[in-house]
Amino acid sequence: MNFPYIEIEGSPYEIGYQQGENFRAQIKGSIECYKQMFMDYSDLSWGRARELSRTFIPVITEYNKDYLEEMRGIADGSEFDFEDILALNCRSELVFVGKEFDQMDGGCTSIGVSSDAGKAGNAYLAHNWDWKTSQRSSMIMMKIRQKNGKPTIFMVTEAGIIGKTGFNSAGVCLYLNALSTNQAPAGLPLHMAMRGILDCETLAEAVKAATRMPLGCCANFMLGHKNGECIDLEIENEDFDVLYPKDGLLVHTNHFISPRLPIAPRKDTTKYKLTDSFVRLGRAEKLMCRKKTEITEKDIMEVLADHVEYPCSICRHDDPKVEQGLRMGTVFSMIVNLTAGDIYFCKGNPCECEYERYHI
């Protein structure tokens, strides 16, 4: 059975309130996870994290004040403090406060298939999200019908966070792959940019939403559209680059691929931290290229369940040799038929669980 799922509708505050009211227990789980993670990785107390999160209010307000209203709604609905919810939404940036970020492990694999490589002209965007497997109990799924004129969003997120993996009614799909350099960026919280992307109607708008303000984290966004196209957007401290499919295929893991990024003297630190990223990238590209054309969702499911280099494989499993607090595995797997609007979702490792079908 997949993560808890609800359909909600309303203003930004009303949407947030419904999330908070329905997922109070899962939000508590998210807070407990990051309370512990901040201490383990950055020696940062939750109280201090709450204080620091308020420094992001001006930049979030400038980007889109509706997002703060949605967070206030979550806080009221869940009966947690606003600063608790704000800290969750700034969690990627807050971890940089400490000096132990390089201890982080894990990573994600994203695959794009444009319409010229998919069977019957279908295009796909697919993803394994690798993170703390303990967070499976705090994950939620929502279909959000917005009354502010923005598209309806099917979103998979950690409870309490308003921007994450998703697919919207305009046909825009989004996945995240973690990237980093040896210089901590400063700017808009990553998850606000993700929500901004899911509020867009075209790929060009999505690129603008992700890059119109500096991000507080380096990031890779794989984007797809129901028009059959997909692109990959790498963002570092001061610049970005866009990658396009080759022969209809696009793959990204957790290191910079663009020859332009990162800009010197900054260095890509993910390729040192996540050396499995290279094998996952090459393996996914090889397996997808073997499919060549006429690719279906079942073909992609086989790739996402691949175990070469187990446990740090495309289908990632907790490594018992790694310290408990640093273990990572595939939290969920998701495949979107961009053309048909079908979403295939799997809680946990795709080698162990069945995909369930949803529709935008």
Summary of the structure (lengths in Angstrom):
residues: 360
radius of gyration: 18.6
end to end distance: 19.3
largest distance: 53.6
contacts: 1351
relative contact order: 0.16
helix: 39%
strand: 25%
